[in-house]
Amino acid sequence: MSANSPFPELFSPLELGGITLKNRLVALPAGTSLVDEGIPTHGDVEHFERLAAGGVGMIVGGATVVHPTTTLRSRKLVEAYQEAVIPATVEKVKAVHRHGSRMITQLVHLGREFIGGESDSPPVAPSPIKTVRDAYPPHELTIGEIEDIVEGWRVSAENLIAAGVDGLEIHAAHGYLVAQFMSPLTNRRTDCFGGSFENRMRFGRMVVEAMRSAMPAGKILGVRLSGEEEIPGGMTIDDCLPIAEFYAGLGVDYLSITHGTRGAYVKDSTQPDAVAVPSASRVRAATGLTTLVGQRIRDAATAEHIIKHGHADLVGMARALIADPELPNKSATNRLLEIRGCLGVNQDCRAFDPHLHCAVNAEVGRGRHPQAGVRATETKDVYVIGGGPAGLEAARVAAERGHRVSLFEKSTELGGAVRTAAASPHRSTLIDVIDYLGNEMRPLKVDVNLAAGIELDDFAEIRSIADHVVVATGSRPAPLPTWLDGFATATVDEVIIGDPPGVDVRDAVIVDDGDGFWPAYNAAEALAARGWRVTLATPLTALCSRVPAESAGPLLRRLGAAGVELRVAHALAADPGSNALTLEPEFGGEPVSVPESLVVWHQPRVPVTHLGVTTAEKALDVIGDCVTPRRIGHAIAEGYRVGAEI
């Protein structure tokens, strides 16, 4: 690494378990679900090679299970206990090693948790205590069953070592089986596996010993722990420290520190950055072991600070490296503006439909388009109409192929609907994708024209001179129902940006009429933060039903703390003659009177189609929200595909 590196600590080598890591950046466990019958596919291998080629020092591969009792019906988790896993893992390790990175595999038994997937095996746990996240109470493991699962850890370790991995990690965090044995909240046993600290740690000890028996010298063994489980009655950092010291005493090589349990450990954009760093710092001081910390660490500057100040020895990233696997190489060479940042929206990367995708990186889960980045045989004049994510991505990819690209945006700023959403409380990182794409326009010599709305006569002229046109005019708020005429009304966009003018009341009723996504909830949080008395009602039978699960809980807690009244299965009704509003129960019951209020009515957005084209034609593509309004990931994917195919 150059002496002029802007992050000298982060990009310095580290000796770990007899193996030299070229830098301190670690790709944290993040399963791809690019798995067939428990065996990694070539797509999974390609994903790991992209991570390694991006410059990361070590990769920890996750979603790898150790026993048939913890498989999903989909068989989308890697099943390390199968000997058939070895050839695919050999290919993966070779791909990682080609780029100078090291490959660790994290092994897990989910216990009573089934991570949202159905299983043909019953859930199992130290004690028959049901988790709120799953429908069924777990079967209490017998001692014989415990011993059989431990043997599964040994066999899995043996298979992976035979495949050439550099080391293994025990997943003892996030409320999975090892953590279930450790915690008094989930372990109520009275035999040798329960009660005292020593007994509750017995299962973990057996797992370490079984794995070490299958690992020759020179292989790394780590343990991942939740410094804070962040649930009532769960383990805290004061519980974690003696557990960390226990594993240090067993001779493991590193400890990986995170926070949370299933459903809440993948922190979204509304959560603080680097939340687990204080816990990791205490673990490192208490144990003296090499310590890895991750969780919402998104940039090299934060990682450098963590290492420089002695909080950890290694810094992990998961989603940031999915969004841009080249983050290490770009950071090391001070190309920070070229980094495609993670938005922390937990949409595509957590849906696994049917496998890993990314809202801002269209290649994740789809592979690289064969024409992306390849010089076009014929240079064309490409006109892009619309400066939201779809238009910007199309412009970026087309310009990378050597086309002459001109982009027109009617606003004075790029971003479209994303810019408004980014003005919502706690969601400012959404604008990062627009900043990234806007920065890419300069070196690619895209001619960006702001405050340049295109009308029908302009469009006709563009069609006559352009070789190819991309229409990405976006969407706008749905019109308000006509029966609200005479009431004080606003759209969610208007109240997110500021209080609507000419409104004297300070009560607001926000109606989420069939969307279930962020906009109505963003509006409620924005108004409540400005001192409004807010009621949020929906005719749907659930709150924020389309907000990613790991974001819904924190969102609803914030709204509750702000005093927002939440009403499910209630529709707004109005009597224009008396200016009275009521909330009518969808399934019977008495209506609820609403004080004189500003009505913020939200339905899914509608396409902007003033140019009269809604489908692709020769030398013309229509993409993004102006086809039909969807998510950022759809816009980016369509822009990427179209830009590559021009």
C-alpha positions in Angstrom: 0.0 0.0 0.0 1.3 3.4 -0.9 2.7 5.6 1.9 0.3 8.3 0.7 -2.8 6.1 1.4 -5.5 8.3 3.0 -6.3 5.4 5.4 -2.9 4.0 6.5 -4.2 2.0 9.5 -7.1 0.4 7.6 -4.9 -0.7 4.7 -2.1 -2.1 6.8 -1.6 -5.9 7.1 -2.6 -8.0 10.1 -1.4 -11.4 11.3 -4.4 -13.5 12.3 -4.0 -17.1 13.4 -0.8 -17.5 11.5 -2.3 -16.0 8.3 -1.5 -12.6 6.9 -4.4 -10.4 5.9 -3.5 -7.7 3.4 -5.7 -5.1 5.1 -8.2 -4.7 7.9 -11.4 -4.6 5.9 -13.7 -7.6 6.2 -16.7 -8.6 4.1 -19.2 -9.7 6.8 -21.4 -12.7 6.5 -24.3 -12.1 4.0 -25.8 -15.0 2.4 -26.7 -14.8 -1.3 -29.3 -17.6 -1.6 -27.6 -18.4 -4.9 -27.7 -22.0 -3.6 -29.3 -25.1 -5.1 -30.2 -28.0 -2.8 -27.8 -26.7 -0.2 -24.8 -26.4 -2.6 -23.4 -23.0 -3.8 -24.0 -22.2 -7.4 -21.7 -20.5 -9.8 -23.5 -17.3 -9.2 -22.6 -17.5 -5.5 -19.0 -18.1 -6.4 -19.0 -15.1 -8.8 -20.4 -12.9 -5.9 -17.5 -13.8 -3.7 -15.0 -13.3 -6.4 -16.4 -9.7 -7.0 -15.9 -9.1 -3.3 -12.3 -10.3 -3.4 -11.5 -8.5 -6.6 -12.7 -5.3 -4.9 -9.8 -5.4 -2.5 -11.2 -6.6 0.8 -8.7 -8.4 3.1 -10.9 -11.1 4.4 -14.4 -12.5 3.5 -16.6 -14.3 6.0 -19.2 -16.3 4.1 -22.5 -16.6 5.9 -25.8 -18.5 5.7 -24.0 -21.9 6.1 -25.8 -24.4 8.3 -24.4 -27.4 10.1 -27.2 -29.9 10.5 -30.4 -31.2 8.8 -32.5 -29.9 11.7 -31.7 -26.3 10.6 -32.4 -26.4 6.9 -35.1 -24.4 5.1 -37.6 -26.0 2.8 -36.1 -23.9 0.0 -32.7 -25.3 0.6 -31.3 -21.8 -0.1 -28.8 -22.0 2.9 -25.4 -23.7 2.2 -25.5 -27.1 3.9 -21.9 -27.6 5.0 -22.6 -31.0 6.6 -23.0 -32.4 3.0 -19.8 -33.7 1.5 -21.2 -32.5 -1.8 -20.5 -29.0 -0.7 -16.7 -29.4 -1.1 -16.2 -29.0 -4.9 -18.3 -25.7 -5.0 -16.4 -24.4 -2.0 -13.1 -25.3 -3.6 -14.1 -23.2 -6.6 -15.1 -20.3 -4.2 -11.9 -20.4 -2.2 -9.8 -20.4 -5.4 -11.7 -17.4 -6.7 -11.1 -15.5 -3.5 -7.5 -16.4 -3.3 -6.9 -15.3 -6.9 -7.3 -11.7 -5.6 -5.2 -12.0 -2.4 -8.1 -12.2 0.0 -8.8 -14.8 2.7 -11.9 -16.9 2.9 -13.6 -17.7 6.3 -16.9 -19.5 6.5 -19.4 -18.8 9.3 -21.3 -21.9 10.6 -24.6 -21.6 12.2 -27.5 -23.6 13.7 -30.6 -21.4 13.8 -32.2 -23.2 16.7 -35.7 -21.9 17.3 -35.4 -19.3 14.6 -36.2 -20.0 10.9 -35.4 -16.6 9.4 -38.8 -16.2 7.7 -38.6 -19.5 5.8 -40.6 -22.7 6.2 -38.8 -25.8 7.3 -39.7 -29.5 7.2 -37.9 -29.9 10.5 -39.4 -28.7 13.8 -37.7 -25.7 15.5 -35.4 -26.8 18.3 -33.9 -25.0 21.2 -32.4 -25.5 24.7 -35.9 -24.9 26.2 -39.4 -24.9 24.6 -39.8 -21.1 24.7 -41.5 -19.8 21.6 -40.0 -16.8 19.8 -42.4 -14.0 18.8 -41.0 -14.2 15.3 -42.2 -17.7 14.5 -45.5 -19.6 14.8 -44.4 -22.6 16.7 -42.8 -23.3 20.0 -39.5 -25.2 19.7 -38.8 -28.8 20.6 -36.5 -29.0 23.7 -33.3 -30.7 22.6 -32.4 -34.0 24.4 -28.7 -34.6 25.3 -28.4 -37.1 22.5 -29.8 -34.6 20.0 -27.4 -31.9 21.3 -24.5 -34.3 20.8 -25.7 -35.1 17.2 -25.8 -31.4 16.4 -22.3 -30.9 17.8 -21.2 -33.7 15.5 -22.8 -31.7 12.6 -20.5 -28.8 13.5 -17.4 -31.2 13.3 -18.5 -32.7 10.0 -19.2 -29.3 8.5 -15.8 -28.0 9.7 -14.1 -31.1 8.2 -15.8 -30.6 4.8 -14.9 -26.9 4.6 -11.3 -27.4 5.7 -11.0 -30.1 3.0 -12.2 -27.4 0.6 -9.4 -25.1 1.5 -11.0 -22.4 3.5 -8.6 -20.3 5.6 -10.8 -20.5 8.7 -14.2 -20.8 10.3 -16.4 -18.7 12.4 -19.0 -19.8 15.0 -22.2 -17.8 14.8 -23.0 -17.3 18.5 -24.8 -14.0 18.0 -28.3 -12.8 16.9 -30.2 -15.2 19.1 -29.4 -18.4 17.2 -28.8 -21.7 18.8 -25.4 -21.1 20.5 -26.7 -17.8 21.8 -29.9 -19.6 22.9 -27.8 -21.9 25.1 -25.9 -18.9 26.5 -28.8 -16.7 27.5 -30.9 -17.3 30.7 -33.8 -15.8 28.7 -33.9 -18.8 26.4 -32.2 -21.5 28.4 -34.3 -22.7 31.3 -32.7 -26.2 31.5 -31.9 -27.9 34.8 -29.4 -30.4 33.5 -25.7 -30.0 32.7 -26.6 -27.6 29.8 -28.5 -25.1 31.9 -28.4 -23.0 35.1 -24.9 -21.9 35.9 -22.7 -19.9 33.6 -20.4 -22.9 33.1 -23.4 -25.1 32.1 -24.9 -22.6 29.7 -21.5 -22.3 28.0 -21.1 -26.1 27.8 -22.7 -26.2 24.3 -20.4 -23.5 23.0 -17.4 -25.3 24.4 -18.3 -28.5 22.8 -18.7 -26.7 19.4 -15.3 -25.1 19.7 -13.7 -28.4 20.6 -15.4 -30.3 17.8 -14.4 -27.8 15.2 -10.8 -27.5 16.4 -10.6 -31.3 16.2 -11.2 -30.9 12.4 -8.9 -27.9 11.9 -5.2 -28.3 11.4 -2.7 -25.7 12.7 -2.7 -22.5 10.7 -6.4 -22.2 10.3 -8.4 -19.3 11.8 -11.2 -19.8 14.3 -13.5 -16.9 15.3 -16.7 -16.4 17.2 -19.4 -13.9 16.5 -21.2 -12.4 19.6 -24.0 -9.9 20.2 -22.5 -7.2 22.5 -26.1 -6.2 23.1 -29.1 -8.4 22.1 -31.4 -5.3 22.3 -34.5 -7.2 23.5 -36.2 -7.2 26.9 -34.4 -9.6 29.2 -31.7 -10.2 26.6 -28.0 -10.3 27.1 -26.1 -7.0 27.4 -22.5 -6.0 27.1 -22.0 -6.8 30.8 -23.2 -10.4 29.9 -21.1 -10.5 26.8 -17.8 -9.6 28.4 -17.5 -12.9 30.5 -18.7 -14.8 27.5 -16.0 -13.2 25.3 -13.4 -14.0 28.0 -14.6 -17.6 28.1 -14.1 -18.0 24.3 -10.7 -16.3 24.5 -9.8 -18.9 27.1 -10.6 -21.6 24.6 -8.0 -20.3 22.3 -10.1 -18.8 19.5 -8.3 -16.4 17.2 -10.8 -13.5 17.0 -14.1 -12.2 18.2 -16.6 -10.5 15.9 -18.9 -8.1 17.7 -22.4 -7.1 16.6 -25.7 -6.0 18.2 -29.2 -7.3 18.0 -31.1 -10.5 17.4 -33.0 -11.8 14.4 -35.2 -9.2 12.8 -33.3 -6.2 14.2 -29.6 -6.7 13.6 -29.5 -5.3 10.1 -29.7 -1.6 11.0 -31.5 0.6 8.5 -30.8 4.2 7.5 -32.7 5.5 10.5 -30.3 3.9 12.9 -27.0 5.4 14.0 -23.8 4.4 12.2 -21.2 2.1 13.8 -23.6 1.1 16.7 -21.5 -1.8 17.9 -18.2 0.0 18.2 -18.4 0.8 22.0 -19.2 -2.9 22.7 -16.3 -4.1 20.5 -13.9 -1.7 22.3 -14.8 -3.1 25.7 -14.5 -6.7 24.4 -11.1 -6.0 22.9 -9.9 -4.4 26.2 -11.2 -7.2 28.3 -9.9 -10.1 26.2 -6.8 -8.8 24.3 -8.0 -10.8 21.3 -8.1 -9.6 17.8 -11.5 -8.0 17.5 -13.7 -7.5 14.4 -16.6 -5.0 14.5 -19.3 -4.4 12.0 -22.8 -3.1 11.6 -23.8 0.0 9.7 -20.2 1.0 9.0 -20.3 2.4 5.5 -17.0 4.1 4.6 -13.3 3.9 5.0 -13.0 7.0 7.1 -15.2 5.5 9.9 -13.2 2.3 9.7 -9.9 4.1 9.9 -11.1 6.0 13.0 -12.1 2.8 14.7 -8.7 1.1 14.1 -6.7 4.2 14.8 -8.3 4.7 18.2 -8.0 1.1 19.2 -11.6 0.1 19.3 -11.1 -2.9 17.0 -8.4 -4.5 14.9 -10.7 -5.4 11.9 -13.7 -3.5 10.5 -16.5 -5.4 8.7 -19.0 -4.3 6.2 -21.8 -6.2 4.5 -24.3 -4.1 2.6 -21.7 -1.4 1.8 -19.7 -4.0 -0.1 -22.8 -5.4 -1.8 -23.6 -1.9 -3.0 -20.0 -1.4 -4.2 -17.5 -4.3 -4.0 -14.8 -1.9 -5.2 -15.1 0.2 -2.1 -11.7 -1.0 -0.7 -9.8 -0.4 -3.9 -11.5 3.0 -4.4 -10.9 4.0 -0.8 -7.2 3.0 -0.8 -6.6 5.1 -3.9 -8.6 8.1 -2.7 -11.4 7.8 -5.3 -14.1 8.4 -2.7 -16.5 10.1 -5.0 -16.6 7.0 -7.2 -18.0 4.9 -4.4 -21.6 3.8 -4.8 -22.8 4.1 -1.2 -25.3 1.8 0.5 -28.6 3.5 1.3 -29.4 1.2 4.2 -33.0 0.7 3.0 -33.0 -3.0 3.5 -35.2 -3.6 0.5 -33.7 -5.7 -2.2 -30.8 -7.1 -0.1 -33.1 -8.4 2.6 -36.0 -9.7 0.4 -34.2 -12.7 -1.1 -36.7 -12.9 -3.9 -35.4 -15.4 -4.8 -31.9 -14.4 -3.8 -29.7 -11.5 -3.0 -30.2 -8.2 -4.9 -29.2 -4.6 -4.2 -31.3 -1.4 -4.7 -28.3 0.6 -6.1 -26.2 -2.1 -7.8 -28.1 -3.8 -10.5 -25.4 -6.5 -11.1 -26.0 -8.1 -7.7 -28.2 -11.1 -8.2 -28.4 -10.6 -11.9 -24.8 -10.7 -13.0 -22.9 -8.2 -15.1 -24.7 -7.4 -18.4 -22.4 -8.7 -21.2 -22.4 -5.2 -22.8 -21.9 -3.1 -19.7 -18.6 -1.3 -19.8 -17.9 -2.6 -23.3 -17.2 0.1 -25.9 -20.1 0.3 -28.3 -19.3 -0.5 -32.0 -21.2 2.7 -33.0 -21.1 5.9 -31.0 -24.7 7.3 -30.7 -26.2 10.6 -29.6 -28.4 9.5 -26.6 -30.9 11.8 -25.0 -32.2 11.0 -21.6 -35.3 12.8 -20.3 -35.5 12.8 -16.5 -32.8 13.1 -13.9 -34.1 10.6 -11.3 -32.3 7.3 -10.5 -33.6 5.5 -13.7 -32.5 8.3 -16.1 -29.2 8.9 -14.3 -28.2 5.2 -14.3 -29.1 4.9 -18.0 -27.0 7.9 -18.7 -24.1 6.5 -16.7 -24.0 3.1 -18.3 -24.6 4.5 -21.8 -21.8 7.0 -21.4 -19.4 4.3 -20.1 -20.0 2.5 -23.4 -18.8 5.6 -25.3 -22.1 7.2 -26.3 -22.6 11.0 -26.3 -25.2 11.5 -23.7 -27.4 14.5 -22.9 -29.7 14.5 -19.9 -32.6 16.8 -19.3 -34.2 17.4 -15.9 -37.1 19.8 -15.3 -36.1 20.6 -11.7 -33.1 22.6 -10.7 -31.7 19.6 -8.9 -31.3 15.9 -9.8 -33.1 13.2 -8.0 -36.8 13.2 -8.7 -38.9 11.6 -6.1 -35.8 10.3 -4.3 -34.9 13.9 -3.3 -38.2 14.4 -1.6 -38.0 11.1 0.2 -34.5 12.0 1.4 -36.0 15.1 3.1 -37.9 12.8 5.4 -36.8 12.4 9.0 -33.9 9.9 9.4 -33.8 9.1 5.7 -31.2 11.6 4.4 -28.9 8.8 3.1 -31.3 8.2 0.3 -29.8 11.1 -1.6 -26.4 9.3 -1.6 -27.4 7.4 -4.8 -28.2 10.6 -6.5 -25.0 12.3 -5.4 -23.0 9.3 -6.7 -24.8 9.2 -10.0 -24.5 13.0 -10.4 -20.8 12.8 -9.7 -20.4 10.1 -12.3 -21.8 12.5 -15.0 -18.8 14.8 -14.9 -15.9 12.4 -15.8 -18.2 10.6 -18.3 -18.9 14.0 -20.0 -22.7 13.6 -19.8 -24.2 17.0 -20.8 -26.6 17.6 -17.8 -29.3 20.2 -18.3 -31.2 21.3 -15.2 -34.4 23.4 -15.2 -34.9 21.9 -18.7 -38.4 20.5 -18.8 -39.2 18.7 -22.1 -42.6 19.3 -23.5 -44.3 17.7 -26.6 -42.7 20.1 -29.1 -39.3 19.7 -27.6 -39.8 15.9 -27.6 -40.6 15.9 -31.3 -37.3 17.8 -32.0 -35.3 15.5 -29.8 -36.8 12.4 -31.6 -35.6 14.0 -34.9 -32.0 14.5 -33.9 -31.3 11.7 -31.4 -30.0 8.3 -32.3 -31.7 6.9 -29.1 -34.0 8.4 -26.5 -34.6 7.3 -23.0 -37.8 8.6 -21.3 -37.5 8.5 -17.5 -39.9 11.3 -16.5 -40.8 9.7 -13.2 -44.0 10.0 -11.1 -46.0 12.5 -9.1 -48.4 12.2 -6.1 -51.8 10.8 -6.9 -54.6 13.4 -7.2 -56.7 13.8 -4.1 -60.3 12.4 -4.1 -62.8 15.0 -5.2 -64.9 14.4 -2.1 -62.2 16.2 -0.1 -62.9 19.5 -1.9 -63.5 22.1 0.7 -61.2 20.5 3.3 -57.7 21.6 4.0 -55.5 19.1 2.1 -51.9 18.3 1.2 -49.9 15.6 -0.4 -47.2 13.7 1.5 -44.6 15.4 -0.6 -45.8 18.8 0.5 -45.8 18.0 4.2 -42.4 16.2 4.1 -40.8 19.4 2.7 -42.6 21.8 5.1 -45.9 23.0 6.6 -48.4 23.8 3.8 -49.2 27.5 3.6 -52.5 28.9 4.7 -53.4 26.1 7.1 -54.4 27.3 10.6 -55.0 24.0 12.3 -52.3 21.9 14.0 -54.1 18.6 13.8 -53.5 16.3 10.8 -55.0 13.0 9.7 -52.8 11.1 7.3 -54.4 8.4 5.2 -52.3 5.6 3.8 -54.9 4.4 1.2 -53.5 1.1 0.1 -49.7 1.7 -0.2 -48.2 0.4 3.0 -44.8 1.9 2.1 -42.8 4.7 3.5 -44.4 7.9 2.2 -47.4 8.3 4.6 -45.3 7.3 7.5 -42.6 9.7 6.5 -45.2 12.5 6.4 -46.5 11.5 9.9 -43.0 11.6 11.4 -42.2 14.9 9.7 -45.4 16.6 11.0 -45.0 15.2 14.5 -41.5 16.4 14.7 -42.8 19.9 13.9 -45.3 19.8 16.7 -48.4 18.6 14.9 -51.0 16.3 16.5 -51.1 13.5 14.1 -53.4 10.5 13.4 -52.3 8.0 10.8 -55.1 5.8 9.5 -55.2 3.0 6.9 -57.9 0.8 5.5 -55.3 -1.9 5.3 -55.2 -4.6 8.1 -51.6 -3.9 9.0 -49.3 -0.9 9.6 -46.4 -0.2 7.2 -47.1 -3.6 5.6 -44.6 -3.0 2.7 -41.9 -1.3 4.8 -39.0 -3.8 5.2 -39.4 -5.8 8.4 -36.2 -4.6 10.0 -37.3 -1.0 9.5 -40.9 -1.3 10.6 -40.3 -1.8 14.3 -38.0 1.2 14.7 -40.4 3.3 12.6 -43.4 2.4 14.7 -41.5 3.0 17.9 -40.5 6.5 16.8 -44.1 7.3 15.8 -45.4 6.0 19.1 -42.9 8.1 21.0 -43.9 11.1 19.0 -47.5 10.7 20.0 -48.8 9.7 16.6 -52.2 7.9 16.9 -52.2 4.8 14.7 -55.4 3.3 13.4 -55.6 0.1 11.4 -58.6 -0.9 9.2 -60.1 2.5 9.4 -61.2 4.6 6.3 -61.6 8.3 6.3 -65.0 9.7 5.6 -66.1 13.3 5.4 -69.2 15.4 5.5 -68.4 18.5 3.4 -71.5 20.3 4.5 -70.4 20.3 8.2 -66.7 20.0 7.5 -66.7 17.0 9.8 -64.3 14.1 9.5 -64.7 10.6 10.8 -62.7 7.3 10.7 -65.0 4.5 9.8 -64.0 0.9 10.9 -63.7 -1.4 7.9 -65.1 -4.4 9.8 -67.8 -2.9 12.0 -67.9 -0.8 15.1 -68.5 2.8 15.9 -66.9 5.6 13.8 -64.3 7.7 15.4 -64.7 11.5 15.3 -61.7 13.5 14.0 -61.2 17.1 15.0 -60.8 19.7 12.3 -57.6 18.6 10.6 -55.3 18.9 7.6 -56.0 15.8 5.5 -52.9 14.3 4.0 -54.1 11.7 1.5 -51.7 9.2 0.1 -52.2 6.7 -2.6 -49.5 5.1 -4.7 -47.9 7.6 -7.0 -49.0 8.0 -10.7 -46.7 8.0 -13.8 -45.8 11.3 -15.5 -46.8 10.5 -19.1 -47.2 14.0 -20.7 -44.9 13.0 -23.6 -47.4 10.4 -24.7 -45.1 7.4 -24.7 -45.5 4.6 -22.2 -43.9 1.6 -24.0 -40.6 1.0 -25.8 -40.4 1.8 -29.5 -37.5 1.6 -32.0 -34.6 3.7 -30.7 -36.7 4.7 -27.6 -36.9 3.2 -24.2 -39.4 4.1 -21.4 -38.1 3.2 -17.9 -38.7 3.8 -14.2 -41.7 5.3 -12.5 -43.2 6.7 -15.7 -43.9 3.1 -16.8 -45.5 2.5 -13.3 -44.2 3.8 -10.0 -42.1 1.3 -8.0 -38.9 1.3 -6.0 -35.4 2.6 -6.4 -34.1 -0.9 -7.2 -36.5 -1.2 -10.2 -35.4 2.2 -11.5 -31.7 1.4 -11.2 -32.1 -2.1 -12.8 -34.0 -0.7 -15.7 -31.6 2.2 -16.3 -28.7 -0.2 -16.1 -30.2 -2.7 -18.6 -31.2 0.0 -21.1 -27.9 1.9 -20.8 -26.0 -1.4 -21.5 -28.2 -2.3 -24.5 -28.0 1.0 -26.5 
